[in-house]
Structure formats: C-alpha cells, structure tokens
C-alpha cells in the first residue's frame, strides 16, 4: 500500500474516533493492480514506493513515528506457525518468533492470534512467549483468535487456507452431523466454549480477552458468550469484578481520553469506547469525544445477548436470518455470503508451486479442455483453479455424462453445477442437508466458461430463443464488465431449498445478479492469477488472452419435478444443432 493511502486511512481513523489498529502485512502487492494514475504517467514520488511498507513491522514503526502514542497498535501472531509459500512445510512458531519479537519491540500494544482449534498448540505458544528470555511478552495482552463454526464447508476451507490444524476430537464430533448446519453450529459452540473455559484458567498479567472471528454472524457468538459467562450481569456493580480490556489497559496515556471502565463477571472481548462492538445495539455505539454522543456506553446486557442468540427481537431475527446456510451463490449483502477473511497469497485455491504441478503450462483451448475432461473423469488434476475442494461432489456423478459432453464436445468448461432434485429426504447421503425429518429440492444449474465467439453466435441466441427462454434463466458476464441476463436486476432464484419440521422454508442456495457479478470478477481474476504462476511466456500470453476473450455463463433450468430432471441438459446440448 502506498504511503499516501496509509496516511489517509490513519487520518480517517482519527476522525472516526478509531484508536485500535491491527497492523498486518496483508497480501504481497501485485504491482499492476496497485499502480496509481501518477505512476502510469511517470510522475511517481520515490517516497510513494510499495517498498517502504514490505512487512508489518514497517507499518508499526511508521505509525509510532508519525502518530506517537495516539493509536493502540496490535500485531498478529500464529500459534501453529505462519504458513505461506516461503515456508510451506515446516510450519513452526519458533521460525516466526524473531519477527514477532521485533514487531513487539517496534511499538505493539497487544498481540492478536490467527484462528486456531488446537488448544494445546495455543497454550504452549502463550507459555513460550510469556517465558521468553527477552521479556518483551511478559505483560503484553495476548488475545487468542477463535472462530465459531458456521458450517462444515466453511470450517474446512478456512482451516485449509489458514493452515490451521483440526483436532481429531473435533472431526469425530462433526462427522455424524456434517450435513446438518444447525447441529454443526451446536458442536462448534460446545467446542469453542471448552477452549475459552480452559484458556480462562491460564494465569494472565492482566484481563483475559478473546477475539472472535464472527463474520458478522452473532448467533453462535452469543451462545458462546453466555455459555462461558463472558457477558456482564445486568445488575453487577461489584468493584472487585474483572474489567473488560479497555482504553485503560490498551491505550497509552493521552490527555483527551478518559478510560471508560465496565464491571463484568468475567473477562470479555477487547472492547473500547473507540471501537464498534458487533453485538451492541445502535444506541450503544458511542464515542466519548464525539460532541453528539452520550457520555458513556456499555456492552449489551445478558438479556439482549440471549435474545439475539435465540432469534428473538428484531436484532435476533436478523441474526437468525443471516444464519441460514449460504453457498457461494448466496446473497453477498448477507454477512454469511462468501468466505471468511483469511491470509492467503492469492485467490487461487492452491500455492503457486502446487498449481504449476497440477495444471501445467497450457497454451491452447485444447489443453484447457483436456484438463477439465480429465478432472471430470476422476483423474488428475483433482482440483481446478475455480474449485475449493480436492474432490468432486457425489452429485456430480449423476450428471457426469452431460458435463463431459459440454466440456469435450463444446469446450464449455464447467466450474459449478448440480442436478435437479424433487423432494428427497434431508438424510439422503448424496443430496441431503439440514436437520432430519425434512425434504430437499433443487433446480438444475450449470456455470461454464465459453469463448466470446461461441457466446455471441450460439449460446446467447439460443438462450433467448422462444424454445429455451421459458424454461431457462441465465446470467452472463466477462472480464471487461459486460453483463447480460434474462432477468430483471432484482430477480432472485432459489436453486436449493428445504422444508423441515417446525421451520419455515429454508433457501440454502440462490442465484441473483449482485452475487453473480461479484463472482464473475473473481472467476476471471483466477485466470489472471493462473497466468502469474506459469513459467513460460507462451502459456502466460494464452491465459491472459483467454481471460480477455471469454464469457462466464450461469444457466438455471426451472424443471425440477420428476420427469423434468434432464430438461436443462437436453436444451444445452441442443444449442447450435438443427
């Protein structure tokens, strides 16, 4: 990031009353993506180079030098060791220790860890820091990072990207309920709560805080806070109660701020009048140095927290709504959409050296087709740039002949699909999801890349034809931002839904314009990432050229009743014939 952008961000933080800053390195910069207009015109200031901010320590030093003690600065730590391409095998906290020492000496006020589920690894990590001969970690707050489990799929992807170990005990608890999101959340609440309770027993030099990676989903966090007695009692006024980590602890002394101390039954999340607590109501989000703000603020009461946890009150119902299962095709305006924020060097699902070994150096469309066909038949590569899993879904076997034909006969490279399903029990081993006793439904859909020539001469005219249009809806876009669809902008298509005892209809997967447009940008971005990791110029030129030439199409078949299951595939295979 450029110096002027950092300066702007810090000044905006001051204006907004934000005083706690977590200083991270972030992803390594890709110069062409961060190039500013003045650089393109050859007028870049030497002081604006990305080279000024290479590591997190550079940011810590800069903030301290420019702003003194105004900001409370945190740095990241990795209980199981940091992992990126430079150190992919020997993940070891000892390898990171010299860097953490230097970051702390440079001016860090607290340490916040990467998420973990291996409690033993964290306990040993904190012990190592507290007992280190340098003494720099003796009193600094060390805040463990915990992520409530929202779904089995999110858990697997998050831990894969962050190189976070899943203990065997947790895997065994999840194995029998992995398709039931509600049961998975319950297991997750119990497991994370056990970690919290054990860490609370570790002697600490100051108040014990916890950082929850909430993804803005309050429900599971609320249960954990209640289960572990981490929220204030409504009537507690005992001066001997533990204190929340606040400005008094985390911020260095400043003349314009008076610490706001909250009495609690037990240590809670790091809170400050200058930070927004995601579980607080709008009326409770206040800043003491704002002329229009109330004079004080407090964490949400136990009653408020319980209401949110159980889906009561408007805030609770909103939290419950966002807790519904959401796939990649969910509404991006929901906090449940998409994937957790993790530290990953690129948008590809694999490190560059693994990507090169799996996908080779393609130089033609025939090479790409061969990769997709081999993948579909169960041969290497077992993972493609657009797949998060190293194995095909069991559902894919049911439509493999149709997908094979689209890829091999048409060179329409399919990256997402599902068959139609009409009222199969929720416990079905292939299609089932959600709690037992329910029935699940699916519309068939397929998402594929095709060339611009094919899209304009064959695909688009057929999808708009009188024979196809009443039965199929579609969305299509390219890397240049061109977009077309059969639907109105506010249309939403439920393609996976379920009916369960005692519940309203639950929509697990939906397709709509906003999420599709975002995915188009990411999907074509992966072509660009692939081009970056290949070694030969010929392959790089081909991948970049195809990125600029291709279209991504999502086609939804509306016939899901028995006897209509094959209609989408028959219509697609009929495109261009006759």
N, C-alpha and C positions, 0 to 999 in steps of 0.2 A: 504494500500500500504506500502511496506517495505521502510525503511529509505534510503537504497542504491538506490532504484528506484526513490525516490523523489530527492535525491542528483543528480542523473544522469539527470533527467528531467530539473532541475534548471540550471545545468551546460550547457546543450544543449540550453536552452533558452538564456543564456548569449552569447553563440557562435553565435546564430542566430540573436542576437540583440533584442530579445523579452524582454520587461521590464514590461509589464502589465500582472499581474497574477490574475485570478479569483480563489480564494481558496474555494473549495467546499468539503463537507464531502463525497459526492458520495454515491453509494450503500453500505450498510453494507457488509463487506467482508465475503466470503464463504471460510473458511479456506482451504478446499481441493482443491479449484480452484486456490488459490494463493500460494500454497506450492511450495517452491523452491527446487532445487536439493539438496542443502546442508542440508535443513531441513529433507528431506527424509532419508538422510544418518546420521542424528543425530548430525550435526555439526553447527546448527543454533546459531548465536550470539544472546545473550539476548537482545542487543540493536536493533536487527532487528525485534522485535515482532511487529505485527499489533497494539498491544495495545498502542504503542507510538503515533499513529495517529488515534484517535477514532472520534473526532469532527473537524469541520472546524477551530475552534479556535486553535487547536493543530498545524495545518499547518501554520496558520498566525503567531503564536508565533515562530515556528521553522524558517520560512523564515526570520523573523525580526532578530532573534538571530544569524543566520548564515550569512546572507547577508546584514544586516543593512538596509540602505535606498536605496539600489540599485534597488530593484523591487518596482513597484507601485502595491499594493495589493487591490483587491476588494473582497467583501463578498456578499453573497446572502441574499435577504430579500423577504418576502411573504406578499403582500398587503392584501390577503384574509386569511392569516394564513397558516402555513405549515401543511401538512397532510401526515401521514404515519400510520402504524398500531398502533403505540403507542398513537396516538391521532386522531382516525378516525372520530369522530362525532363532537366534539366541536372545529371546525376549527376557531381559533381566533388569530389575530395578537398580542393581549395582552399576550397570552401564550408564544409567541416566543420572546417578547421584551427583557427579561433579557439576553437571549443568544445573541441577536443582539447587545446589549449594550456591552457585554463582547468581542465579536468579534471586534467591532469597537475600543474599548479601547486597544485591543491587538496589534493594528497597521494597521487597514484598512484605505485605502486612498479614497475609493469610495464604494458605495453600488449599486448593480445591482439587480433589482427585477425579480421575476418569471413573466412569461407572465400573462397578465390579459386582460379582455374585459370590466370589470365593472369599469368604470371610477370613479364613486362615491367612490368605495372602495379604489382606489389608492389615490384620493385627500384626503380622511380622513386619510389614512395611512401616507402620507407625512406630513400632518398637525400635526399628533400625534408625529412624530419623531422630526420635527423642534421645537415643543413647549415642548419637554420632559425636565423635571426638571434637568436631568443630564447634559444637554448642549452638549453631545457628538455628536449630529446630527445637531447642529446649522449651520455649514458651510460645512460639508462633501458633495460632489456631490452625489445625489440620482438619479440614472438613471433608468427610467421606462422601463420595457421589453415588447415589442409589437411584435406579430407575425401576419404578413399578412395572410389572409385566402386564402389558395390554393385550397381547395375543402371542401365540406360539410363533407365528411367522415373523412378527416384528422382533421378538426376542432373538431368534436365530440369526436374522440379518444384522441386527445391531451388534451382537457379540462377534459375528464374523468380521464385520468392518472394523470394530474396535479391538479385535484380538483379545477379547475378554473370555476367560475360561468359564464354562458352565459346569458346576459340580455335579457329580454323578447322582447325588441325592436329589437335586432339583430336577434333573432329567427323568429320574424314576417317578417322581411325583406328577410330572406333566404328561408322561407317556400315555396314560389312560384317558386323559381329558383334552388332548391337544387340539381337537376339532371343536371343542365347546369353549367359546371365548369367555363366557361368564365363569366357568369352572377354572379356566386358566388364570383369570384375574384373582379368584379366591386363593388359589395356590400361591400366586405371586405375592398377595398381601401377607399371607402367613409367612412365607419365606423371607421377604424383605423385613418384616416385623421382627423375626427372630434375629436377623443381622443387627438391626437397630438396638434391640434389647441387650445383645452381647457387647456391642461397642459402647453402650452407655456404662457398662461395668468397668471399662478401662479408665484408670485414673488420668485425669486431664489437668493441666496447669490452669485452665480457665473454663468457661462454659463450653459444653459439648454441643456442637452444631451438626446439622445434617443438610446436605444439598440433594434435593430430589429432582431428577430429570422428568418433569411432569408431562412434557409435550402439550401443555395446557389442558390436560385431562385431569380434572380434580377428583373424580370419584375414588379411584384406587388410593390416591394420596390421602384423601380424607379418612379412609378406613385405617390406613397405617398410622396416621397421627393419633386417631382415637385409640387404636389397639395398643399403641406404645405410650399412651398418656403424654403426648407431645404438644397438646394444646392447653391453653390456660383454663383453669376453672373459672366459671363466671363470677364467683364471689371471693376468689383468693386475694387476700390482702396481707398475707404473712410476709414480713420483711426478710425472713430467712429463706424464702423460696429462691430457687435458682433463677438467674437472669438470662433473658434471651441475649444472644450475641448482638450488640448494638453499636452505635457510634462510640460509646464509652470504651468499648473493647477494641474495635477495629479501626476507628479513625484516630489519627494523631491529633493532638490538641489544636483546636482552631478557635479563634476569638468569636466567630459569628455563629457558632453552633453550640447548643446546649443539649447534652445527651437526653434521649427520651427512654426511660427505663421501664420495662414491663415486668410485672411479677408473674411468675408462672410456676406450675407444679414441677416441671422438669424442663431440661434444655430443649429448645426448639430450633427451627431453621434459622439461619443467619438472617436477621431482619434489621431494618433501619428505616428511619423516617424518610430516608432519601432513596428508598427502593420500593418497587411495587411488589407487594405480596400477592401471588396469583390467587390465593384463596380469600382475599379481602373483598368486601363489597366496595362499590364505587365511592360511597360516602366515607369509607375508612382510608382511602388512598390520599394521604395528605403529606405535605412537606412543610416543616415548621417555618422556613424562611420565605414562604410564599405569602404575600400580603392578604390573599383571599382565603387562605386555608385555615381550618380550625386549629386550635392551639396544640392539640395532641392527637395521637392515633393509637390504636391497639390492634393486636391480632384478632381474627374472627373468634367469636365465642364458641364454646363447645357445642351449644345448641345449633348455631349457624353451620358449623362444620359437619355435624351429624345430618342436618337437613340436606346439605349438598351430597354427602356420602350416600344417602338413601334415596336420592332423586326427588326430594320434597322441596317446596318453594320454587319460584321461578328460576333462581340460580341452580338449584338442584336438578330441576327438569332439564335445564340446558346442559348441565354436566352429563346427565344420563343419556341425552340425545347424542352427544358427541362420543359417548362410549360405545355406540353401535359399531359393529365390525365394519371397517372400511378397507377395501383393497386399494390397489394402485389407481383404480378408476373411481375412487370416492371423490366427494366434493372437496376441492382444495381449500375452500373457505372454512371447512371444519378443521379444528386442530388435530383431529385424528387422521387427516389426509397425509399421504406421503410417508416419508421415512424419518426416523429420529436423526437429530443432528449428531454426527459422529465425525471423527477425524479420519479422513480418507484422502489420499493424494490426488485422486481424480474421480470422475463419475463412472469410470469402468468398474465392473464388479470384481476385477482381479488386478493384482500388481502387474506392472508392465512386462517384467521378465516372464511371468506365467502366461500373460496374454500372447506374447510372441510365440511361446512354445505351443500353445493351443491352436492359434488361428493362422499362424504362418505369415507370409508376405503376399497377400492376394494382389493380382494385377489385372484381373478381368472379372466380369459378371459371372462367368462360368465358374471361377474359383469360389466366389461367394455362394453360388447355388450349391456347389459340391459340399461346402461346409454345413449349410442348412440341411441338406438331404441326409448327410452322414449323422448329424445331430438327431434328426427325427427318427432314424432307424436304430438309435441306441448306441451308435459308435462314436468315437471321439470326433470333434470336441464335445464333451458332455455339458459345456456351458458356453453361451454366446454373449457378445457384448451387451445384449438387452435383457438377459435373464439373470435373476438374482440367485437362483438355485442351481446346483450342480446336477440336478436330475429332472427328468420330465415328470409332469403331473400324471397321476394314474388316469385322469380323464383323457389325456392326450391319446392314449392307446385306442380309445373308442372312435376317434376321428383321424387317426394316423393316415389311413389311405387318402382321405380328402386333402389333408395338409401336404402330404407327399406329392400329390398331383399338382397342387398350387405352386409348390416350390420347384419341382423338377420340370413340369410341362410349361409353366408360365413365367418362371423366375420371379414369382411374387413371394418374397421372403417373409414368412410368418413369424411374428415375435410374441403374439398373445392370442389365445383362442379358448373356447370352451364349447361343449356340446349342449344341445337343448335337453332339459330335464323337466318332467311333469309330475310333481308330487311324490318324490321319492322320500322315504323316511330319513329323518335327520341323523340316524345312526348308521346309514349306509356307508360302507368302508371307502367307497370311491367318491361319491358326491356329497355325503353328509357333512353337516356342520351345525353348531348351536347345541342347545340342551336336548336331551332325549324326549321322545314323545311328539316331535314336530315333523313337518313335511317341508321339503325344499323344492324350489323351482328355478329354472334357468332358461334364458333365451340364448340361442347360439350366437356367438360373435367371433370375428377374426380380425386381427390387426396385421397389416403387411406393408412392406416397402415395395414399390414398383417404380420403374423409370418414368420420367416425365412424358416420354413419347407414348408409353403404354397407358398412362393415366389419362391423357387427353384424347387419345384415339379409340381406346377400348373400354377402360374402366368407368370413367365419368359418364360417357354417353349411355352405357348400359344401366348404370345405377339410377340414372334419371329417366330411363325408358318406362313406358306405360306397363310393361310386363313385370318389371322389377320393383319400381318405386313403391307400390302399395305394400310390398312385403318386406322391404329392407330399408333401414335408415342408415345414413353414413355421415362420417366426418373425415375430412382430408386436409392435410397441410404440408408445407415444405419448409426447408431451412431459411428461405428468404422471407418467410412470414405470410406467404399467400395461403388463403384458407377458403374452403367451400364446404357446404353441408346441405343436406336435405331438410334440416331442422331450423326452427326459429332459435334465436340466441338464448332464450331462457328455457328451452326444452331440456328435460331430464329423463333418461331412460334407465329404468331398473332392469338389470340383466341377471341379478341373482337376488332372490328374496326367500323368506321363510315364514311359516306360520307355526307358532309354538304355544302350548297351553299357558293360559294366563297372561299372554303378551299381545301387543299389537303386532301387525305385520312388520317384520324387520327386513330392511333392504340392506344387503351386505355389499353389493357391488352395483354401481351405477355409472353411466357414461353421459357426459354433458360437455358443453363447449369449453368452459373455462379450464377444466382439468385436462381435456384433450389438447388444448393449445399449449398448456404448460409441458405436457408430456412430449409434444412434437419438438419443442425446443431442446428438451433433454435428450430425446432419442437421436436427433441429428447431432447433438453435441457429442454423443458417443462415437459417431463416425469420425468426428474431429479428434477425439481422444485416441481412437484406434490409429489414426494417421500419425499421431505424435509418437507412438511407441514402436512403430515398424522401423526397420533399419535401412531399407533400400529406398532410394528416391522414386523409383518406378512405382512401388507399392504406395508410397505416400501420395504421389500425384493422383493415382487412381482413386484412392479412398476419398481424397478431398474433392475430386471431380464428381464422384458419385454423390457425395453429400450435397453438392450444389445442384445436382440434376434430379434427385429422387423425390418421391412423394410418400407420405405415410397415410394409409387409409384404414379407418375402422368401420367395419360393416356389421350391422346388427340385424339378425333375422327375427321377425316377430312371431313366427310359427313355433311354438314350444309344446303344443299339445301332441299326444300320441298320434303318430301318422304324419306329423309335420316336421319331425326332427331333422330330416335331411334337406329341407327346402332351401336353406341358405347355401349349402354346399352345391346343390344342383344348379341354383341360379348363378353362382360364381363360376362354376365350370362351364356354364353355357355362354359366358361372356365372349363375344367375338366369333361364335360359331353361327353357322347358317347365314 
